[in-house]
Every structure is written in C-alpha cells, then in structure tokens.
Amino acid sequence: MTSAASLAARWRSEAAVLRRRGAVLQAECLETCACDLETISTEAALEALTVAEAAKETGFSASQLRRLVRAAVLPHAEVAGVTRVRRQDLPRKLRPCGDDGPQLARAALALAEASH
C-alpha cells in the first residue's frame, strides 16, 4: 500500500472508532479527508507528464525515457504531437545493488514484466 493509501485507511479506521463512540461529525470529517486524499492521489498518479517533466521526477534522462517509449516498454500517449506519460507508469530508479547490470535495464525489465 502506498503511504497516501495507508494514511487514508488509517483515517477511515479512526473514523469508525469515532463513530462507535458517538462522535459522528468528527468521523464524517475524517472520512471526507480520507476521500479527498484518495482523490488527489489518484489524480496525481494519472497526470500525463511530458518526457521532460517525467525525467525531472524520475532521475532518468529524457533520452532514456524516449527509448523506453520507442521500445513500447513505457505506456504513453501523443497529445497534440507531444509524448505524455502517466505519472503512475514512470519507472523508478532502483537502489544500487552492486555490479550486476545497469539500473535502467532492470527498471525496463520490471516494467515489461508488469505489463504482461
């Protein structure tokens, strides 16, 4: 579970406790906050970024990301002639784990496996 999702779940759990104890207004407030957090998280995950914006967020170069797009490893859309990638589809740099190959290759393989 992502941290936003776990926070929303915790707020819903706390709202249930408040509701059982008769604090209905406070419970409704927490439930509304949880719903708002989930909505914002979903909107952020679905936001379509340009390759340049995606590069800033991931730490991968724009050329690396374009290679993943051309190789059909990275889902994308063309909007008015501009390549866009949803934030949720972006590769994440892996932590260094030794000299067993480039991180981009591992990220690309992980994306390819996840899409099948």
N, C-alpha and C positions, 0 to 999 in steps of 0.2 A: 504494500500500500504506500502511496506517496505521502509525504508529510502533510500536504493540504488535505488529502483524503482521510488520513488518520486523525487530524485535528477536527474535521467535520464529524467524524464518527464519535470522537470523544465528546464533542459538544452535544450531539444527539443523545448519547448515553447520559450525560449530565442533565439534559433537559428531561429525560424520562424520570430521573430521580426527583428533580424539582416538581414535576407534575404529580408524582406519587405523594409528595409531601404537601401538596396543595398550592404550590407557587406556580400557578398556571401561566400568568403573564410573563414571569421570568423564563419559564420553559419555552413559551412561544417565541420570546426574544432570541433565545439560544438556537432554537430550530431555524428561525429566519436567518440568523448569522451563518449557520451551517449551510443552508441552501444557497445563500449569497456567495460563500466561499467556493462551493462546488461549481456554481455558475461561472465565476471568474476564472477558476482553474481550467474548466472546460474550454472557455473562450480563448484563454492563453494558449492551450495545447493545440487548438485548431487554427490559430492565427497563421496566415500564409506569409512567410518571410521571403524577401529577395535573397539571392545567393550571398550577397554582401552582408546582409543582416544575419543570415544563418552562420556565416563564417565568424562574425564577431561573437555570437552566442556559443559556438561550439569549440572554437580554437583551431578548427580545421581551416585551411586556406580555401578561398573561393574556388581556385582551380581544382583542388581535391574534391570539393563538393560537386562541381560541374562534371568531373569524371564519374562520380557515383551516379549522377543523374543520367549521363550518356550510357552508362552500363546498365541502366534500369534497376539499379540496386536501391536507389533513393527515390521514393514516390514523389511526384511533383506535378505541377500544372503550369501551363503557359497562360498568363493573363496579360492581354494587350502586348504580346511579344516579350514579356518578362517572365523568366523562370521563377516560380514560387514554390516553397517547400513548407509544409506544415511543421510547426514547432515540435509536435509530438513525434514526427518522423525523423527528426535530426539525429545523426549519430552522436554519440558521446565519447569523448576521449577516455580510453581506459587508463588505469593507473599503471605505471611502469612495473613490469613483472619479469624483467631480465632480458636476455638477448635472444629471445625466441621468435623474432619477427617484428615487422613494423606494426604499430598500433592501428594505423588506418586499415590495413588488411584484416585484422581481427574485427574491427568495427564493421567493415563491409561484409564480412562473412556472417557476423551476428545478425546484421540487417537482412541479409539474403535468407538466412535460416528462419528468421521471424516472419518473413513474408510468405513462406511456404506452408 
